[in-house]
Amino acid sequence: MATYLFLTFPEYGHVNPTLAIAEALLARGDRVVYYLAEPFRQVIEATGATFRPLPFRLVDQDQRPGADSTQANRLLAILPTLMLQKSKEVVPPLLERLRAEQADCLVCDSMFLWGRMVAHLLHLPAVALYPTYAMNAHFKVYGDTPDAPSDLDLTTAFQNELARLSVACGLPLLETHLPTIEAEPLTIVFLPRAFQPKSATFDERFVFVGPSIQPHRDAHLAFPVEQLGAQPTLYISLGTTFNNQVEFYQQCFAAFGGTSWQVVLSHGTHVDQAALGPIPRNFLVAPHVPQLEVLPRADIFISHGGMNSVMESLAYGVPLVVIPQIREQEVTGQRVRELKLGIALDRAALTVDELREAVALVASDPTFRTHAQTMQQMIQEAGGYQRATDTIMQYARAYV
């Protein structure tokens, strides 16, 4: 029995793709341990994995951006630097806790530098996960952000800090060249290669498995999905972070209320439903919606462009109207447009008429659905969580 340690960012967009892999490892008789923030205990323990609370914050409370997209973009650009600055405080106690687990492999977010430092200090095989775009010298989501460090600066800082921690923790330096932060020998990317920008520049270390979807993830959510299917269905969701947007939801009411669309709208937990005003009769509105049950019944998905949502939409062959909230989602909107999988709109300039016209165009032009179904086939061929699990297990065994 092997032990796999998972470290990921405390956001559902980062946690969700790991859940099906954890369940698959457990089903094969292995042990899985997550170190994660306390609010995720329930979802982790539901898989059967062992949950350990991570007693450190990625960022301090006064650095959190809330729902401000400009602040969020800046924070995401400088996050690796912030983690390096806090590594002296975080890594030594984390090192001791992870050493006690006697793990065989560490699986962590590609930019979760604390976990990757521990893996190299303990000489453990490390698998990096990209829940969104893979990045290298040829493609970076935040590469043109003024606050973002250069590749050379970040790699040098990582190597210097790793060397300093080796001395501080009484561990020998690795004899081989210290790894850069760009890629571990195995890097799992939760996209099909066809969706990745500059895909030809990523070598064999990068395995593009497509979305890792836990089939029963939404089973606990009660929702009248049986009401869907009698008429065209439009699904609307802005994800879990930037969804405190009453004005946008009211635009949706104005654009599609009283039309032939059956609309399903998820508004999240930051909005009091009473603040939305009268809900049109052709709308089903809830804080949470079982997305994996709604999407197979949907004709179009209006999304913020979060990678999990976009990949899940395409996994069911559903074209999109993307309204990005942050820089990464702007890249996704552009990618959706380039690949003719749907339309991207500017959130700042959005009008009711523009929203209505975008949906009408996607509904009337079969090209969008055809391209979405082609991408659906590519996603199926990429292998998903089954391929990711097989690849991780093979890598961990070869390392021994």
Secondary structure, 3 states (H helix, E strand, C coil): CCEEEEECCCCHHHHHHHHHHHHHHHHCCCEEEEEECHHHHHHHHCCCCEEEECCCCCCCHHHCCCCCHHHHHHHHHHHHHHHHHCHHHHHHHHHHHHHHCCCCEEEEECCCHHHHHHHHHCCCCEEEEECCCCCECCECCCCCCCCCCCHHHHHHHHHHHHHHHHHHCCCCCCCCCCCCCCCCCEEEECCCHHHCCCHHHCCCCEEECCCCCCCCCCCCCCCCHHHCCCCCEEEEECCCCCCCCHHHHHHHHHHHCCCCCEEEEECCCCCCHHHHCCCCCCEEEECCCCHHHHHHHCCEEEECCCHHHHHHHHHCCCCEEECCCCHHHHHHHHHHHHCCCEEECCHHHCCHHHHHHHHHHHHHCHHHHHHHHHHHHHHHHHCHHHHHHHHHHHHHHHHC
